[in-house]
């Protein structure tokens, strides 16, 4: 288990101190694939560097299996880093060494006998699906293959925790999916805890079981991925989950609006669309401001942002009608007046 307790990190600049992290407290359980997501500058990379003590926190502590890493000596921290390893967006492979030699490098640093290190590296090449690349050089590989070699290198010392700092950001969607599947298999088969640092919501949705959203160095929201993304509470989470929300509102206008968001979580696809059916049954012609939905296997997933015309009675009628649909969450999030959000929200279902 990794516990971040009231973690803060400040940097001194020419303009004074900058608070990169502010009182972050998180618990990452053994076996988790834990996502940490946020916009650029949210503090994600600083946080991951504090977890393995590449950056020393200004305040607070990082506790791993009951040990406060901040109390350890430099030599002890080096030993911890063999158990909490890391992969990066840029792969960080040594271009003048073969793939086999790159994987063997961490074992060489801890004085593992060469024959044993080579056997381990060959085994890991099998694990990451590149058994024929032992004598190839990184420049001869695709980006996805280079990341697989980097993963193999990170696994060489048999770690307990794998930190992934934007590990798929440089890859195309197909390769990203393949790398995420590999990380999932490693998590399941090797029982390694994985911490995924990313700005891509799709990465967290595909692989993580828990997530924390960072905003300006603080935790804006935290919990199970399914719960956080189906019912986002904070403005930072909503901006990630519904990036088209503001665009949809702006295109509709700035008059008073009654906003309702629908989250489809496997609702049965109907012959008549839900919004059209509401207009027929209740006489409420809702305006669709934005929608990101898809149908898989006859079920609908995604979200839709509506404006409900009329007053409070029409809003209440619409919410009641929409809430009767199985596997649809109805949220009355924000009331817009003159294009500006006012804090008013509630999860109806």
Buried (B, 14 or more C-beta within 10 A) or exposed (E): EBBBBEBBBBEEEEEEEEBBBBBBEBBBEEBBBBBBBBBEEBBBBBBBBBBBBBBEBBEBBBBBEEEEBBEBEEEEBEEBBBBBBBBBBBBEBEEEBBBBBBBBBBBEEEEBEEEEBBEBBBBBBEBBBBEEBBEBBBEEBEBBBBBBBBBBBBBBBEBBBBBBBBBBBBBEEEBBBBBBEBBBEBBEEEEBBBBBBBBBBEBBBBBBBBBBBBBBBBBBBBBEBEEBBBBBBBBBBBBBBBEBBBEBBEEBEEEEBBBBBBBBBEBEBEEEEBBEBBEEEBEBEBBBBBBBBEEEEEBBBBBBBBBBBEEEEBBBBBBEBBEEBEEBBBBBBBBBEEEEBEEEBEBEB
